[in-house]
Amino acid sequence: MAMANDKEALDGLEWRVTVPSGSSVKMEWESSVIGRAWTWFAGAVLMVKSKVFGFGKNAWKMGVDDPRKVIHGIKVGIALSLVSVFYYARPLYDGVGGNAMWAVMTVAVVFEYTVGGCLYKGFNRAVATLSAGGLAMGIHWIASKTGEKVEPVILSASVFLLGAAATFSRFIPTVKARFDYGVTIFILTFSLVAVSGYRVDELLDLLQQRVSTIAIGISICLLVCILICPVWASEELHLLITKNMEKLAESLEACVEEYFMKDGAGDGKNSCSQKSQGYRCVLNSKASEDSQANLARWEPAHGRFGFRHPWSPYLKVGAAMRYCAYCIEALNGCINSEIQAPESTKKHLKEVCMKLSSESSKVLKELSSSIKSMKRSKSIDLLVEEMSTAVEELHNALRSFPNQLTQAAVQPAVEANEEKKHSISVTTTLPVMEVLPLITVASLLIEISARIDGVLDAVRNLADLAGFESVENEKPPSPTHQEQEDRKAFQEV
Amino acid sequence: MAMANDKEALDGLEWRVTVPSGSSVKMEWESSVIGRAWTWFAGAVLMVKSKVFGFGKNAWKMGVDDPRKVIHGIKVGIALSLVSVFYYARPLYDGVGGNAMWAVMTVAVVFEYTVGGCLYKGFNRAVATLSAGGLAMGIHWIASKTGEKVEPVILSASVFLLGAAATFSRFIPTVKARFDYGVTIFILTFSLVAVSGYRVDELLDLLQQRVSTIAIGISICLLVCILICPVWASEELHLLITKNMEKLAESLEACVEEYFMKDGAGDGKNSCSQKSQGYRCVLNSKASEDSQANLARWEPAHGRFGFRHPWSPYLKVGAAMRYCAYCIEALNGCINSEIQAPESTKKHLKEVCMKLSSESSKVLKELSSSIKSMKRSKSIDLLVEEMSTAVEELHNALRSFPNQLTQAAVQPAVEANEEKKHSISVTTTLPVMEVLPLITVASLLIEISARIDGVLDAVRNLADLAGFESVENEKPPSPTHQEQEDRKAFQEV
């Protein structure tokens, strides 16, 4: 209601619609039944209008943020129009043409956002239709030999058994990941053909027509999907991994900076906050990584991704990153914990902690850009070494931590009364409680750098399996990689 | 190949099949072409046999582990048989009967594992077919008035526009979660009807028949799904949350126990390991929680779940649990870190840490059983208080931590040379490095208990919104809750 009124006020309407939100609302300017009905109607229209406007605004924003979503909608429209134009000459549902509806259905069902999704559905639909159709025809033929009484029993039993077995097979993880849609179509086609009252020779005709119309539908889908602004699942996965790695690097650095700068500059906190939360994207990215890797498997060689480009190493990189992100999450918890170390103790570890976080972040950023460019990084070894040095420095700082504190505590004591040298016993009352979050932050930073080593290993594994180019000029393995790819492709054909 | 040979050896066959794995294999006992072919064929058959056996074994294991999966398969078989028997009298594809295939298709496509899934798809299919059919007929009628030349243009344009708009709408999160399947069916039905060459009165007939066959298909699906061993998405979600919470509690306790018992009993480590990894289930449970909550929304009142049972609080409990699990993951990392505190320092915090982990675990277990029974826990306040006490004790232990260490270091020093009282300065060289993992474990345990408070809040919110029964006898709010439900249901009707 408030929205409707706001909208109305904005539109500058002269008359004010008072939407009756309860029976206590008095309508002084018009009290007839028609007037009330009109009021209610106008209010409803305005509300619907504002809702539609709000919805349209959101949709518009979404379209502007990612124009590929709009393009995808247009692509589906084009594919549907193409198939309808293709079949307009011979209307659907009449005799032979009745099968033409399968082409329209295929386009409506098979067209997916990514090329991989389209290929997955298209392949599954084609193979499942063919195999289920063939199998059903075979069983039909056998059943037809057994006489009229036994025939329906055999057919119903086969539908029951195959339906049950195929449905059960969907619970098998590999089948679920790669052939889920195919199993549905298999059950569908088998049941349709088995239950139909056709003779075997009629069925052969029917199956042939249906397969050809489905083939036309799939071809239109694939052509539109690949030729007009294609969205490759492999590119999406590649981008997701590199972006998440950058976010991880940024949030690690921002978290630690925020912690040590917190008291120094109060305003800095809010500006850092969003950056430091980037690791959250990594925490829940498993589902999308898995689904994109599944779809990427179906895609042919394109751009930088050769035939049989390995996708599972990407998932391992993703898992290693998540492993890192869990630790950053805990770090974030410590940083925002209620107990905080005093500024004076904080500054003893500030330098080394910030150096370590910055070095760790650099390693992640370098790894990300290495994956992005699909080239082995030249500087990564140096960066990892620097990270190790920073870890060692933090270790050293921690080793001498109480000594440092002692000195800090001794200094004023010494100044106060020069002769009393026993002030060293002050350190024994240093409460661990006060430095607890600080030490935890340091410890977690060390753990995070160990986990970044895990990310490094995963990226190295990816680089080996995907044949990332070496940047060194002495030994260019690029043609060798190409040869390998060609050889693999040749063996497959 | 090895598998085939093993299999063969097991079967005790007299003749030995040597599968030619390379050209260097010599066949001395039979060298004719037929013999080779036979060898290859037999080898292939044995390999396929062993693969099929392996596959069958896995499938059997899966079925035994969760018989509901087998039952689901049988249910689909029953539904398909029912619909085929229903339509066997009037064979498909002939005239009016041609629409009967839509019933078979509906069963094959709509039948889902959970009742919620079945209802979601059934509702979406029915509403989308009706609305798209009606809309397409309207546009068909308008187009038919414009003359033969303009008609195909209007129809193709409408297919393009509605196809594009509907596809774009799938990117909107709410539409994606609740109406994704409906949008597909909408596009499908609209395109089929719009492109068909029928007159409007024929279309009305067709639409009516199609809707009635789809209604029959959906009814059969729902009857079989609900009457034979129903699987409710709501029950699944409920169970997932409680089980995950138990796993979290167990793994927290096991982790800490493993850490402090590690050196004492080396054998204990492996037996604990599996239990302590239970938190991993929680880390990646977001996707399944979300999907089950989405499906649970479609389910009618059943068992303990009333009409409009709130599902989003379950997701909040899940999120709070994951928040906890991230910290346990970091804890696990520290426990398995290379640097370990010496046994002597460990034992200073052993008691308090183990008490805290056990108290925290008790809180989680109590919360889990409270959700399981859908009753407010009587003892939870007491348990939370005990957890707070344990946190306080750990705080105190940490506060006096260096003093304790001092005493420990002083003790032998005192024994060694009685007169030298300056041995207190030993503590100043106590390296933080040595106690680093221990202090981190303590710190993370405190953080985990704070996050368990978050879980507690989420569960309380759930208890309020879902109207969990109070166990106290003085004031039974159970009938009130029932009244509320009835009132809500009445308002909805």
Interface residues (C-beta under 8 A of the other chain):
Chain A: N58 A59 M62 G63 K69 V70 H72 G73 I74 V76 G77 I78 A79 L80 S81 V83 S84 V85 Y87 Y88 P91 L92 Y93 D94 G98 M101 V104 M105 V107 A108 V109 F111 P152 L155 S156 V159 F160 L161 G163 A164 A165 T167 F168 S169 F171 I172 T184 I187 L188 S191 L192 A194 V195 S196 G197 Y198 L206 L283 N284 K286 A287 R322 Y323 Y326 C327 E329 A330 L331 G333 C334 S337 H395 L398 R399 S400 F401 P402 N403 T406 I424 S425 T427 T428 T429 L430 P431 V432 M433 L436 P437 I439 T440 A442 S443 L444 E447 A450 R451
Chain B: N58 A59 M62 G63 K69 V70 H72 G73 I74 V76 G77 I78 A79 L80 S81 V83 S84 V85 Y87 Y88 P91 L92 Y93 D94 G98 M101 V104 M105 V107 A108 V109 F111 P152 L155 S156 V159 F160 L161 G163 A164 A165 A166 T167 F168 S169 F171 I172 T184 I187 L188 S191 L192 A194 V195 S196 G197 Y198 L206 L283 N284 K286 A287 R322 Y323 Y326 C327 E329 A330 L331 G333 C334 S337 H395 L398 R399 F401 P402 N403 T406 I424 S425 T427 T428 T429 L430 P431 V432 M433 L436 P437 I439 T440 A442 S443 L444 E447 A450 R451
